[in-house]
């Protein structure tokens, strides 16, 4: 009888560990996907800012763009090259 109880408890424990491992794996996948999305958003934001600076350069000087965007003049000049 004790042998059956130990086998049952062992299997239950193994099943619980498997479930916990699976949940950790799912959580890790979610974290990785969220990080990928965040990087994509940041890259998109940077590209959008570059496009805006190029558009503004049609009617504004680099110094005016720097002041308006609160970005260093050197950064504006590098984008406009």
JONOR-V58209 format. One record per pair of residues at least 4 apart in sequence whose ideal C-beta (glycine too) atoms are under 8 Angstrom apart, sorted by sequence separation. I is the first residue (numbers start at 1). J is the second residue. D is the distance in Angstrom with one decimal. If there is no record, write none. Layout:
i | j | d
I | J | D
I | J | D
This chain:
i | j | d
1 | 5 | 6.6
2 | 6 | 6.3
3 | 7 | 6.4
4 | 8 | 6.2
5 | 9 | 6.1
6 | 10 | 6.1
7 | 11 | 6.3
8 | 12 | 6.2
9 | 13 | 6.1
10 | 14 | 6.4
11 | 15 | 6.3
12 | 16 | 6.4
13 | 17 | 6.5
14 | 18 | 6.4
15 | 19 | 6.5
16 | 20 | 6.4
17 | 21 | 6.2
18 | 22 | 6.3
19 | 23 | 6.4
20 | 24 | 6.4
21 | 25 | 6.3
22 | 26 | 6.5
23 | 27 | 6.3
24 | 28 | 6.3
25 | 29 | 6.5
26 | 30 | 6.4
27 | 31 | 6.4
28 | 32 | 6.4
29 | 33 | 6.3
30 | 34 | 6.3
31 | 35 | 6.4
32 | 36 | 6.5
33 | 37 | 6.4
34 | 38 | 6.3
35 | 39 | 6.5
36 | 40 | 6.4
37 | 41 | 6.4
38 | 42 | 6.4
39 | 43 | 6.3
40 | 44 | 6.2
41 | 45 | 6.2
42 | 46 | 6.4
43 | 47 | 6.3
44 | 48 | 6.2
45 | 49 | 6.4
46 | 50 | 6.5
47 | 51 | 6.4
48 | 52 | 6.3
49 | 53 | 6.4
50 | 54 | 6.5
51 | 55 | 6.3
52 | 56 | 6.2
53 | 57 | 6.4
54 | 58 | 8.0
56 | 60 | 4.9
60 | 64 | 4.1
61 | 65 | 7.0
62 | 66 | 6.2
63 | 67 | 6.6
64 | 68 | 6.1
65 | 69 | 5.8
66 | 70 | 7.8
71 | 75 | 4.9
72 | 76 | 7.2
73 | 77 | 6.2
74 | 78 | 6.4
75 | 79 | 6.5
76 | 80 | 6.3
77 | 81 | 6.8
57 | 62 | 7.1
60 | 65 | 5.2
66 | 71 | 5.8
71 | 76 | 5.8
65 | 71 | 7.7
66 | 72 | 6.6
66 | 73 | 4.3
69 | 76 | 7.3
56 | 64 | 7.9
57 | 65 | 6.5
60 | 68 | 7.2
56 | 65 | 4.9
66 | 75 | 7.8
63 | 73 | 6.0
66 | 76 | 4.8
62 | 73 | 6.1
65 | 76 | 5.1
53 | 65 | 5.7
56 | 68 | 7.2
56 | 69 | 7.9
62 | 76 | 4.7
62 | 77 | 5.4
53 | 69 | 6.8
52 | 69 | 7.8
53 | 71 | 7.8
62 | 80 | 6.2
49 | 69 | 7.4
53 | 76 | 6.1
57 | 80 | 5.5
54 | 79 | 7.0
53 | 79 | 5.1
54 | 80 | 6.8
53 | 80 | 6.9
50 | 79 | 5.3
